[in-house]
Structure formats: C-alpha cells, structure tokens
Amino acid sequence: MATRTIAGAKFVGTISLGLLTGLAYTTTTLTLPTLLQLPSATTARTAYTRLRSLCSWHTQSLTALTSVSFFLAYALSPPTGRHPYLLWVSLLTGAGSSAIDYVFARGERQYGGEMGLGGVEGIAARAGVGNDEDSEDYDREEEALEQEVNGEQVRGAVERWRWAEGWRSGVVGTAFLMGIVGIWGDKF
C-alpha cells in the first residue's frame, strides 16, 4: 500500500511541477509581452491586476502541491528508497518560488507599490466610472480614469513581473528536469 502512495505522490508532484513550469514559462514569454501591446494604460492596468491575482493563486497552489507531494514521497519511502532528488525537488520548488516572490515584493515596495496607485476599483470609484454608463458624462469619467493611470508605471510593473516569472520558470524548470530524471532513475 505504501508503494502505491509513494508512486502516486511522485506522479502528482511531477505533473503539478510540469504545470507550474508551463504556467511560469507562458506567462513570461506569451502573456506579459502581449499585455504590453494593449492600446491604453487603463486597459493594461486592469488586465495586469486581474492576471496577477489569477497567476498568483495558481502559482501558490501548484507550488504547495508540488512541494508537499515530493516531500511526502520522501518521508514515506523506506530508508533504502529515500532518494535525495525527492527532497531537492521539494526544496527547490518551495524555497525557490518563495524566494522569487520575496525579492519581487521587495522590489515592488522599492518602486512605491505595484504602480504607485491604489487598486483599479479604488481609481474607478474616485472617478465615478461604472455608475451610469449611459450618461453623457461617461467619456469624461473615462478620461479622468486614464489620467490617473500612468502608462510608464504599468510598463515598469509588467517588466518587473516578467523578470520574476522568468526566474521562476528557470528555477521550477530545473526542478522539473530533476524530477523527471529522478523518476526515470527510480523506475517509478
């Protein structure tokens, strides 16, 4: 029974690590460069905020699942089957991803917050956007919202996030390769 649990933990860990690697890689290479091509700073800011929250949730979930799965496989293995790659993959994924998040958050504070502004909802509430879209004041409200969002701040925040996700894809990609080679050497 323990053998099936260990094999299942290795399998779940490897699959979730592959998904985490793919998420970080596609965010870096496809999504964020496309985000920089949006026509207005307001649209880019809204898309950035939404994408950031979704990616953060998925990244944290997959990181936790990967780390726990590989550590569980290591802890449940008999002494002769405790391969160090299980522990290394678990630590590299958990600690590496957390370290990247810490450095990124520290850099954001250094630059005065994500973009030096409140949330998109706060800006929209201050400008009155969304109260009555059919009114003739809608264009004026939209202009007020656009004036408060600085395109250079949005670009800087996206570029910093792209840098962090590039490092994350490298770290978790290395862990993924270690996991694949380890499972192959284990013969599952």
For each residue, the residues with C-beta under 8 A, 3 or more apart:
1: 4 5
2: 5 6 76 78
3: 6 7
4: 1 7 8
5: 1 2 8 9 72 76
6: 2 3 9 10 73 76 77 81
7: 3 4 10 11 188
8: 4 5 11 12
9: 5 6 12 13 69 70 72 73 76
10: 6 7 13 14 69 70 73 86 179 183 186 188
11: 7 8 14 15 188
12: 8 9 15 16 65 69
13: 9 10 16 17 65 66 69 70 73 89 90 179
14: 10 11 17 18 176 179 180 183
15: 11 12 18 19
16: 12 13 19 20 62 65 66 69
17: 13 14 20 21 62 66 89 93 172 175 176 179
18: 14 15 21 22 176
19: 15 16 22 23 62
20: 16 17 23 24 59 62 63 66 93 97 172 176
21: 17 18 24 25 169 172 173 176
22: 18 19 25 26
23: 19 20 26 27 55 58 59 62
24: 20 21 27 28 59 165 168 169 172 173
25: 21 22 28 29 169 173
26: 22 23 29 30 31
27: 23 24 30 31 32 51 55 162 165 169
28: 24 25 31 32 162 165 166 169
29: 25 26 33
30: 26 27 33 34
31: 26 27 28 34 35 51
32: 27 28 35 36 158 161 162 165
33: 29 30 36 37 162
34: 30 31 37 38
35: 31 32 38 44 47 48 51 158
36: 32 33 44 155 158
37: 33 34
38: 34 35 43 44 47
39: 43
40: 43 44 146
41: 44 45 146 149 150 151 154
42: 45 46 142 145 146 149
43: 38 39 40 46 47
44: 35 36 38 40 41 47 48 151 154 158
45: 41 42 48 49 115 117 120 149 154
46: 42 43 49 50 120
47: 35 38 43 44 50 51
48: 35 44 45 51 52 154 157 158 161
49: 45 46 52 53 119 120
50: 46 47 53 54
51: 27 31 35 47 48 54 55
52: 48 49 55 56 114 161
53: 49 50 56 57
54: 50 51 57 58
55: 23 27 51 52 58 59 165
56: 52 53 59 60
57: 53 54 60 61
58: 23 54 55 61 62
59: 20 23 24 55 56 62 63 97 168
60: 56 57 63 64
61: 57 58 64 65
62: 16 17 19 20 23 58 59 65 66
63: 20 59 60 66 67 93 94 97 98 172
64: 60 61 67 68 94
65: 12 13 16 61 62 68 69
66: 13 16 17 20 62 63 69 70 89 90 93 94 175
67: 63 64 70 71 90 91 93 94
68: 64 65 71 72 90
69: 9 10 12 13 16 65 66 72 73 90
70: 9 10 13 66 67 73 74 86 87 89 90 93 179
71: 67 68 74 75 86 87 90
72: 5 9 68 69 75 76
73: 6 9 10 13 69 70 76 77 86
74: 70 71 77 82 83 86 87 90
75: 71 72
76: 2 5 6 9 72 73
77: 6 73 74 81 82 83 86
78: 2 81 82
79: 82
80:
81: 6 77 78
82: 74 77 78 79 86 87
83: 74 77 86 182 185 186
84: 87 88
85: 88 89 178 179 181 182 185
86: 10 70 71 73 74 77 82 83 89 90 182
87: 70 71 74 82 84 90 91
88: 84 85 91 92 175 178
89: 13 17 66 70 85 86 92 93 175 178 179 182
90: 13 66 67 68 69 70 71 74 86 87 93 94
91: 67 87 88 94 95
92: 88 89 95 96 171 172 174 175 178
93: 17 20 63 66 67 70 89 90 96 97 171 172 175
94: 63 64 66 67 90 91 97 98
95: 91 92 98 99
96: 92 93 99 100 168 171 172 175
97: 20 59 63 93 94 100 101 168 171 172
98: 63 94 95 101 102
99: 95 96 102 103
100: 96 97 103 104 164 167 168 171
101: 97 98 104 105 164
102: 98 99 105 106
103: 99 100 106 107 164
104: 100 101 107 108 160 161 164
105: 101 102 108 109
106: 102 103 109 110
107: 103 104 110 111 160 164
108: 104 105 111 113 114 157 160
109: 105 106 112 113
110: 106 107
111: 107 108 116 156 157 160
112: 109 116
113: 108 109 116 117
114: 52 108 117 157
115: 45 149 150 153 154 156 157
116: 111 112 113 150 153
117: 45 113 114 123 148 149 150 153
118: 122 123
119: 49 122 123
120: 45 46 49 123 124
121: 124 125
122: 118 119 125 126
123: 117 118 119 120 126 127 145 148 149
124: 120 121 127 129 130 145
125: 121 122 128 129
126: 122 123 148
127: 123 124 141 142 144 145 148
128: 125 131 137 141 144
129: 124 125 138 141 142 144 145
130: 124 133
131: 128 135 141
132: 135 137 138
133: 130 138
134: 138
135: 131 132 138
136: 139
137: 128 132 140 141
138: 129 132 133 134 135 141 142
139: 136 142 143
140: 137 143 144
141: 127 128 129 131 137 138 144 145
142: 42 127 129 138 139 145 146
143: 139 140 146 147
144: 127 128 129 140 141 147 148
145: 42 123 124 127 129 141 142 148 149
146: 40 41 42 142 143 149
147: 143 144
148: 117 123 126 127 144 145
149: 41 42 45 115 117 123 145 146 153 154
150: 41 115 116 117 153 154
151: 41 44 154 155
152: 155 156
153: 115 116 117 149 150 156 157
154: 41 44 45 48 115 149 150 151 157 158
155: 36 151 152 158 159
156: 111 115 152 153 159 160
157: 48 108 111 114 115 153 154 160 161
158: 32 35 36 44 48 154 155 161 162
159: 155 156 162 163
160: 104 107 108 111 156 157 163 164
161: 32 48 52 104 157 158 164 165
162: 27 28 32 33 158 159 165 166
163: 159 160 166 167
164: 100 101 103 104 107 160 161 167 168
165: 24 27 28 32 55 161 162 168 169
166: 28 162 163 169 170
167: 100 163 164 170 171
168: 24 59 96 97 100 164 165 171 172
169: 21 24 25 27 28 165 166 172 173
170: 166 167 173 174
171: 92 93 96 97 100 167 168 174 175
172: 17 20 21 24 63 92 93 96 97 168 169 175 176
173: 21 24 25 169 170 176 177
174: 92 170 171 177 178
175: 17 66 88 89 92 93 96 171 172 178 179
176: 14 17 18 20 21 172 173 179 180
177: 173 174 180 181
178: 85 88 89 92 174 175 181 182
179: 10 13 14 17 70 85 89 175 176 182 183
180: 14 176 177 183 184
181: 85 177 178 184 185
182: 83 85 86 89 178 179 185 186
183: 10 14 179 180 186 188
184: 180 181 187
185: 83 85 181 182
186: 10 83 182 183
187: 184
188: 7 10 11 183
